Amino acid sequence: MSYEEKGTWQYLVIAVVGYAVYLSLIVPRFAGGAAVGDVDYVPAMLWTIGGAIVVAIVLRIVVEIFVPSDSTRGDVRDRDIDRLGERVGSWFVVAGALGALVLAMLEAEWFWIANVVYLCFVLSAVVSSVTRLVAYRRGVPAW
């Protein structure tokens, strides 16, 4: 498995686990009957995002120590796969920005605006990673 493919697997797992941790911290607060405006979501969001970044760095180092790659330099195929994954995943970032814009225009609670943006970042990471992994297995489509 190439260096880039290992990194893609790690990115996918960390994105899913990080968001699951965030939800596990926030959802129980609603189960207690708290109103959206009363839920202090900012610390949980910042800690899970920051934690995901730290875990990604440490995991990348640990994996390379125990399962080293032949090379950390990507080739043409890696660049094409990365470009495809970014192209597919970026649609969710755009959707998140538009969703946040609409919610802001409707004067929705900040909670919903922030969570739409965060969810779309996570969806972008997941879809982008899955696209890359499929491309590693089946090749980049020639359009």
FILUMVO-440424 format. One record per residue (C-alpha): residue in one letter; x, y, z. Coordinates in steps of 0.1 Angstrom, whole numbers. Layout:
BEGIN
R   resn       x       y       z
R      A       X       Y       Z
...
//
This chain:
BEGIN
R   resn       x       y       z
R      M       0       0       0
R      S      14      34     -10
R      Y      21      62      15
R      E      -7      82       0
R      E     -32      54       2
R      K     -23      47      39
R      G     -29      84      46
R      T     -63      83      29
R      W     -74      54      51
R      Q     -62      73      82
R      Y     -80     105      71
R      L    -113      85      65
R      V    -112      68      99
R      I    -102      99     118
R      A    -130     120     101
R      V    -156      94     110
R      V    -144      87     145
R      G    -139     124     153
R      Y    -174     133     142
R      A    -188     103     161
R      V    -170     116     193
R      Y    -185     151     187
R      L    -220     137     183
R      S    -216     115     214
R      L    -207     147     234
R      I    -236     168     220
R      V    -266     145     215
R      P    -269     135     252
R      R    -273     172     260
R      F    -305     173     239
R      A    -317     141     255
R      G    -318     160     288
R      G    -342     185     273
R      A    -317     214     267
R      A    -327     240     242
R      V    -305     246     212
R      G    -294     280     224
R      D    -284     265     258
R      V    -261     238     244
R      D    -225     248     247
R      Y    -213     231     215
R      V    -182     253     208
R      P    -158     236     232
R      A    -168     201     221
R      M    -164     211     184
R      L    -131     228     189
R      W    -117     199     210
R      T    -128     172     185
R      I    -115     191     155
R      G     -82     198     173
R      G     -80     163     186
R      A     -85     149     151
R      I     -57     170     138
R      V     -33     158     166
R      V     -44     122     161
R      A     -38     124     124
R      I      -3     137     128
R      V       6     111     155
R      L     -10      83     136
R      R       8      91     104
R      I      41      90     123
R      V      33      58     142
R      V      21      40     110
R      E      53      50      91
R      I      74      38     120
R      F      58       3     122
R      V      48      -1      85
R      P      72      21      65
R      S      64      30      29
R      D      90      25       2
R      S      87      61      -7
R      T      68      92       5
R      R      69     108     -29
R      G      37     106     -49
R      D      37      97     -86
R      V      14     108    -114
R      R     -12      83    -104
R      D     -13      96     -68
R      R     -17     132     -80
R      D     -45     122    -104
R      I     -63     103     -76
R      D     -58     132     -52
R      R     -72     156     -78
R      L    -102     134     -84
R      G    -109     130     -46
R      E    -107     168     -41
R      R    -129     175     -70
R      V    -156     151     -57
R      G    -153     161     -20
R      S    -153     199     -27
R      W    -190     198     -36
R      F    -198     191       1
R      V    -178     221      12
R      V    -198     243     -13
R      A    -230     227       0
R      G    -220     235      35
R      A    -212     271      27
R      L    -245     275       9
R      G    -264     258      37
R      A    -247     281      63
R      L    -255     311      41
R      V    -292     302      39
R      L    -294     295      76
R      A    -278     329      84
R      M    -303     346      61
R      L    -331     329      80
R      E    -315     340     112
R      A    -311     304     125
R      E    -293     297     158
R      W    -256     297     155
R      F    -256     261     166
R      W    -273     250     134
R      I    -250     271     112
R      A    -218     258     128
R      N    -231     222     127
R      V    -241     224      90
R      V    -206     236      82
R      Y    -189     209     104
R      L    -211     181      90
R      C    -203     192      54
R      F    -166     192      61
R      V    -169     157      75
R      L    -190     146      45
R      S    -164     161      22
R      A    -136     142      40
R      V    -155     109      38
R      V    -166     112       2
R      S    -132     124      -9
R      S    -115      95       9
R      V    -139      69      -4
R      T    -134      83     -40
R      R     -97      81     -36
R      L     -98      45     -22
R      V    -120      34     -51
R      A     -96      50     -75
R      Y     -67      32     -60
R      R     -85      -1     -65
R      R    -101       5     -99
R      G     -80      33    -114
R      V     -89      69    -123
R      P    -117      71    -148
R      A    -107      84    -182
R      W    -134     110    -191
//
